[in-house]
């Protein structure tokens, strides 16, 4: 944030670091209720959840396979 100070018809800007600045007032979310989501947003979120679960399952399968818990595979 830059603070403007005028002195002797000269404009001087002082840079204020965010940690040294006055804290801003946060918005309250109480009483706002649930957000309305369209069908496409809901479908996107469900698709993302299914994708993440699939990736997690494949990662666990690969880890178990690398640990050798499935036994030896038949090789030619």
C-alpha positions in Angstrom: 0.0 0.0 0.0 1.3 3.4 -0.8 0.4 6.4 1.3 0.3 9.8 -0.3 1.6 12.7 1.7 1.5 16.3 0.3 4.0 18.8 1.6 5.1 22.0 -0.1 3.1 21.2 -3.3 5.1 18.0 -3.7 3.5 14.6 -3.7 5.6 12.0 -1.8 4.6 8.4 -1.7 5.7 6.2 1.2 5.5 2.4 0.8 4.0 0.6 3.7 4.8 -3.1 4.1 1.6 -5.2 4.6 2.9 -6.5 7.9 3.4 -3.0 9.2 0.0 -1.8 7.9 -3.2 -1.5 9.8 -5.1 -4.8 9.6 -8.2 -4.7 7.4 -11.6 -5.6 8.7 -12.6 -9.1 7.6 -16.0 -9.9 6.1 -18.4 -12.0 8.2 -19.9 -15.1 6.7 -22.4 -15.7 9.4 -26.0 -15.7 8.1 -25.0 -16.0 4.5 -26.4 -19.5 4.0 -25.4 -22.0 1.3 -24.1 -20.9 -2.1 -26.3 -21.6 -5.1 -24.5 -23.7 -7.7 -25.7 -24.4 -11.2 -25.9 -27.9 -12.6 -22.7 -27.5 -14.6 -20.8 -26.4 -11.5 -22.1 -29.4 -9.5 -21.2 -31.7 -12.3 -17.7 -30.3 -12.5 -17.2 -30.7 -8.8 -18.5 -34.3 -8.9 -16.2 -35.0 -11.8 -13.2 -33.5 -10.0 -14.0 -35.6 -6.9 -14.2 -38.8 -9.0 -11.0 -38.0 -10.7 -9.1 -37.3 -7.5 -10.5 -40.6 -6.0 -9.4 -42.5 -9.1 -5.9 -41.0 -8.9 -5.7 -41.8 -5.2 -6.7 -45.4 -5.9 -4.2 -45.8 -8.7 -1.5 -44.4 -6.5 -2.3 -46.8 -3.7 -2.4 -49.7 -6.2 1.0 -48.7 -7.6 2.5 -48.4 -4.1 1.2 -51.9 -3.2 2.5 -53.2 -6.5 6.0 -51.7 -5.8 6.0 -53.2 -2.3 5.5 -56.6 -3.9 2.4 -57.4 -1.9 0.6 -58.8 -5.0 3.2 -61.6 -5.4 5.1 -62.3 -8.6 3.6 -61.7 -11.9 3.8 -64.3 -14.7 6.5 -63.3 -17.1 7.2 -64.7 -20.6 
